[in-house]
Amino acid sequence: MNELEKYNKIFNQYNINVVEEFFYILFNCVDSSIDTYETLDKILKNNPNYEKVKEKYKEFYYYVINYLKSLDTSKEMFLHTQVISLIDILMKIDKKYIENNIYIIISNVIDLVFFKYKLNINKFNTNEKIKSYLMSKINDENIVNLLNVLLLSSVSLEMEYVKKISEEDSEHILRTIILISLYICNKDKNERNGKTDS
């Protein structure tokens, strides 16, 4: 994923934030009805160098999508190693963007997951009841466990139980966001291919 650094150098010239764009593409993997390359490309139209940058952006978009789809979620140890390496690169490129936008990133992925699975947890008042409900709707323990972590993180930030997220916690949350996205992409891919979880 060192290619991200290469694209960062290219896109810096055009005031495009590679880390921000990475998350747009990651969320596209969660729900491809939200955005496609063509709709994401529209955000570049106001860029004075649009004609120069659009081909590079297209190349970047498909590079990230293909990379995400190539990760094997069945090999957990290897997957976690790859995700940690990816987070290191994202933090190296723009740690400040991540620190300033972590709550928005959490909220976006939660909204996407809730929209995708048509979830509504308003009537549940305990973690156990919420988890049971989520399992009945999603039927994937990995996704449910990761979603619970994000929900707890979101509540902690919203209620200001946590004033500032440490770098270590930011990395843990990023890992959760990337993993839940990958598990959902993989689940969708398996279902399209007629495979089911054993």
MOLIN-V667085 format. One record per pair of residues at least 6 apart in sequence whose ideal C-beta (glycine too) atoms are under 6 Angstrom apart, sorted by the first residue. I is the first residue (numbers start at 1). J is the second residue. D is the distance in Angstrom with one decimal. If there is no record, write none. Layout:
# MOLIN-V667085
i,j,d
I,J,D
I,J,D
This chain:
# MOLIN-V667085
i,j,d
1,86,5.1
1,89,5.6
4,89,5.3
7,18,5.4
7,60,4.9
8,18,4.3
8,93,5.0
10,56,5.6
11,18,5.3
14,47,5.7
14,49,5.3
14,53,4.7
19,90,5.4
19,93,5.5
19,94,4.3
19,97,5.1
23,105,5.9
24,40,5.9
25,61,6.0
25,64,4.5
26,181,5.1
27,112,5.7
28,35,4.9
29,68,5.1
29,181,5.6
29,185,4.5
30,112,4.9
30,181,5.0
30,184,5.2
31,112,5.4
31,116,5.1
37,61,4.8
44,50,5.5
44,53,6.0
47,53,6.0
71,182,5.7
73,79,5.8
73,182,5.7
73,183,5.6
73,186,4.2
83,175,5.6
83,178,5.2
87,171,5.5
87,174,5.0
102,165,5.7
102,170,5.6
103,157,5.0
106,150,5.6
106,153,5.7
106,154,5.2
109,177,5.2
110,150,5.5
113,147,5.9
117,137,5.2
117,138,5.5
119,137,5.9
121,130,5.1
124,130,4.7
124,133,5.8
134,144,4.5
135,144,5.4
138,144,5.6
140,187,5.9
142,183,4.9
143,180,5.9
143,183,5.0
146,176,5.2
146,179,5.6
146,180,3.9
149,176,4.9
150,176,5.9
153,173,5.6
156,162,4.7
